[in-house]
Amino acid sequence: MIPMRCKEKKTGLFESTRTPSGVLLKKTVVDNSDCNFWIKAVNLTETPVTLYKNQRVGVITEISQNG
């Protein structure tokens, strides 16, 4: 699990878009009041991979809340 931070408060689906080769980030539903959330990450290679602070690795697509 790695900590993530978004630029603006959103409720939606996080999907990875720009990850280093061999790294998978799990799609996650984000319900944010403070723009901080956790993502499950897996490195499928034997080579260590570094994800840097403030590195853009995905987007949050807004979803509507019914109810």
Order of alpha helices (4+ residues) and beta strands (2+ residues): beta-beta-beta-beta-beta-beta-beta
